Amino acid sequence: QVLVVESGGGLVQAGVSLRLSCAASGRTASAYHMGWFRQAPGKEREFVARITWRRGNTYYADSVKGRFTISRDYAKNMMYLQMNSLSPEDAGVYYCAVGLADTGTQADYDYWGQGTQVTVSS
């Protein structure tokens, strides 16, 4: 069992930066791939970024590429999402997910956090 907890959301103005954190705890939490997903009001949850377990390979949705950076601290079982140049389109609930499969498909992730709200005012 892996417990996943996100933090760092908030209300910001367009153009500024925000960093989200995800803490994964459990006996083998460090051996999982990790990813960020988000869900805007009235929309389906979508993939944002992910980072693989062993090599730390990173993948991004086209909508955030060049603005967001995903990183991971293996020693602390932490994952981060640095979000720059935020726009109202980035608003939503951001979820951290942990899984054994090297994939960006939501259904393949095994453990999810409760989400952290990001609101971007224009």
PEGI-V469836 format. One record per run of one state. SS is the DSSP state (H for helix, E for strand, - for the rest). FROM is the first residue (numbers start at 0). LEN is the number of residues. If there is no record, write none. Layout:
ss->[SS/SS]
from->[FROM/FROM]
len->[LEN/LEN]
This chain:
ss->[-/E/-/E/-/E/-/H/-/E/-/E/-/E/-/E/-/E/-/H/-/E/-/H/-/E/-/E/-]
from->[0/2/7/9/13/17/25/28/31/32/39/45/51/57/60/67/73/77/83/87/90/91/99/105/108/110/112/115/121]
len->[2/5/2/4/4/8/3/3/1/7/6/6/6/3/7/6/4/6/4/3/1/8/6/3/2/2/3/6/1]
